[in-house]
Amino acid sequence: LLNRRALEGYEKYLGSDHPNTLIAVNNLALVLREQGRYDESEVMNRRALQGYEECFGSDHPNTLMAVNNLALMLREQGRYEESETMNRRALE
C-alpha cells in the first residue's frame, strides 16, 4: 500500500506523534476500512484517535473526525452499541 509507505516515511522523519503522521495513520485506517480489513482499520483508527487526543485535546476537529471515523467503522461491522458510544462521545 502506498499509504503504508507514506506512513513509514512520516514516522521515520517526523516521529509517530507528529500531526502529519497522525493524518497518515487516519488515511491508512480509511483505506483499510474500504478494503474490509476492519481489524487493521480499527487498530489504526484507535491509534489516530489516541494521538489526536494527546496532541490536540478531545475537542479538536481532528480528534472529533477520528471519533467519527471509528464510529463508522464499528457500525459497518454491526457493532452498533460501540458505534453509538463513539457517536455520543463526539457530540459531548
Secondary structure, DSSP 4 states (H G I P E B T S, - for coil): -HHHHHHHHHHHHH-TTSHHHHHHHHHHHHHHHHTT-HHHHHHHHHHHHHHHHHHH-TTSHHHHHHHHHHHHHHHHTT-HHHHHHHHHHHH-
